[in-house]
Amino acid sequence: MNESTLCHPIVDGELLLIRKQRGLGEGNLVGPGGKLEAGETPFEAARREVREELRVEPTGVEKCGEFGFHFRDDAPEEDSMYVHVFTADGIEGNPEATEEAIPEWHAVDDLPYDEMWVDDRIWMPHMLDGETFTGTFVLTDEGGAMHSYEMELGVDM
Ligand SMILES: Nc1nc2c([nH]c(=O)n2[C@H]2C[C@H](O)[C@@H](COP(=O)(O)OP(=O)(O)OP(=O)(O)O)O2)c(=O)[nH]1
């Protein structure tokens, strides 16, 4: 199973997202993140990816959730991803556009969910409310629609 991270800096009611320039979900608005490297913890990977993608250091990084992500029409193992989700209470530096990512700040109470993965509108409101969660999301139509999902709230992280 592939393991990856998402890290979401939230500062003054705004969420720092990226317009993803390549890889899975290219063109989508997502939290900065990427795959774990060998020997790295999810926490270390979450911070490294923010640094690499936006050239800033996240502060107050805390884990808030994890979820399995699958495509209904593919071989079960092939496209499965296990995602560790974090928040950050600030950043040091000014986000820069890189080859991988263009930074965008969005008000947490007015997020453009139609430009994000279809599962984000389900778990992200819980993250923004300070809740913890675990979930499994199964997508169809190359990620265009939700096939089924399960989610549990208030899980120890
Ligand atoms: N917001 C959001 N992100 C997701 C979902 N599913 C999913 O894999 N991701 C994220 C987790 C990782 O940050 C990223 C994995 O994509 P990738 O395999 O293209 O990795 P990458 O190119 O960004 O990273 P890397 O090569 O630098 O390691 O996508 C989802 O449903 N919602």
The ligand as an SDF file (V2000), in Angstrom:
LIG
                    3D

 32 34  0  0  0  0  0  0  0  0999 V2000
   -6.9670   16.1960   -0.8490 N   0  0  0  0  0  0  0  0  0  0  0  0
   -6.7950   14.9290   -1.2040 C   0  0  0  0  0  0  0  0  0  0  0  0
   -5.5460   14.4740   -1.4640 N   0  0  0  0  0  0  0  0  0  0  0  0
   -5.4350   13.1920   -1.7790 C   0  0  0  0  0  0  0  0  0  0  0  0
   -6.5170   12.3180   -1.8640 C   0  0  0  0  0  0  0  0  0  0  0  0
   -6.0640   11.0940   -2.2060 N   0  0  0  0  0  0  0  0  0  0  0  0
   -4.7080   11.1930   -2.3220 C   0  0  0  0  0  0  0  0  0  0  0  0
   -3.9320   10.2940   -2.6090 O   0  0  0  0  0  0  0  0  0  0  0  0
   -4.3270   12.4740   -2.0610 N   0  0  0  0  0  0  0  0  0  0  0  0
   -2.9950   13.0450   -2.0160 C   0  0  0  0  0  0  0  0  0  0  0  0
   -2.1040   12.4220   -0.9910 C   0  0  0  0  0  0  0  0  0  0  0  0
   -0.7500   12.7900   -1.5130 C   0  0  0  0  0  0  0  0  0  0  0  0
   -0.4110   14.1020   -1.0880 O   0  0  0  0  0  0  0  0  0  0  0  0
   -0.9440   12.7940   -3.0170 C   0  0  0  0  0  0  0  0  0  0  0  0
   -0.4200   11.5280   -3.6200 C   0  0  0  0  0  0  0  0  0  0  0  0
   -0.2320   11.8020   -4.9270 O   0  0  0  0  0  0  0  0  0  0  0  0
    1.0920   11.4480   -5.7510 P   0  0  0  0  0  0  0  0  0  0  0  0
    1.2460    9.9900   -5.7600 O   0  0  0  0  0  0  0  0  0  0  0  0
    0.9470   12.1670   -7.0340 O   0  0  0  0  0  0  0  0  0  0  0  0
    2.2200   12.0680   -4.9160 O   0  0  0  0  0  0  0  0  0  0  0  0
    2.9680   13.3730   -5.2510 P   0  0  0  0  0  0  0  0  0  0  0  0
    3.4360   13.3850   -6.6620 O   0  0  0  0  0  0  0  0  0  0  0  0
    2.1340   14.5380   -4.8410 O   0  0  0  0  0  0  0  0  0  0  0  0
    4.1050   13.2490   -4.2280 O   0  0  0  0  0  0  0  0  0  0  0  0
    5.5860   12.8560   -4.4050 P   0  0  0  0  0  0  0  0  0  0  0  0
    5.7450   12.2420   -5.7660 O   0  0  0  0  0  0  0  0  0  0  0  0
    6.2460   14.1970   -4.2310 O   0  0  0  0  0  0  0  0  0  0  0  0
    5.8180   11.9470   -3.2790 O   0  0  0  0  0  0  0  0  0  0  0  0
   -2.3310   12.9040   -3.2450 O   0  0  0  0  0  0  0  0  0  0  0  0
   -7.7990   12.8260   -1.6010 C   0  0  0  0  0  0  0  0  0  0  0  0
   -8.7990   12.1270   -1.6740 O   0  0  0  0  0  0  0  0  0  0  0  0
   -7.8750   14.1270   -1.2570 N   0  0  0  0  0  0  0  0  0  0  0  0
  1  2  1  0
  2  3  2  0
  2 32  1  0
  3  4  1  0
  4  5  2  0
  4  9  1  0
  5  6  1  0
  5 30  1  0
  6  7  1  0
  7  8  2  0
  7  9  1  0
  9 10  1  0
 10 11  1  0
 10 29  1  0
 11 12  1  0
 12 13  1  0
 12 14  1  0
 14 15  1  0
 14 29  1  0
 15 16  1  0
 16 17  1  0
 17 18  2  0
 17 19  1  0
 17 20  1  0
 20 21  1  0
 21 22  2  0
 21 23  1  0
 21 24  1  0
 24 25  1  0
 25 26  2  0
 25 27  1  0
 25 28  1  0
 30 31  2  0
 30 32  1  0
M  END
$$$$
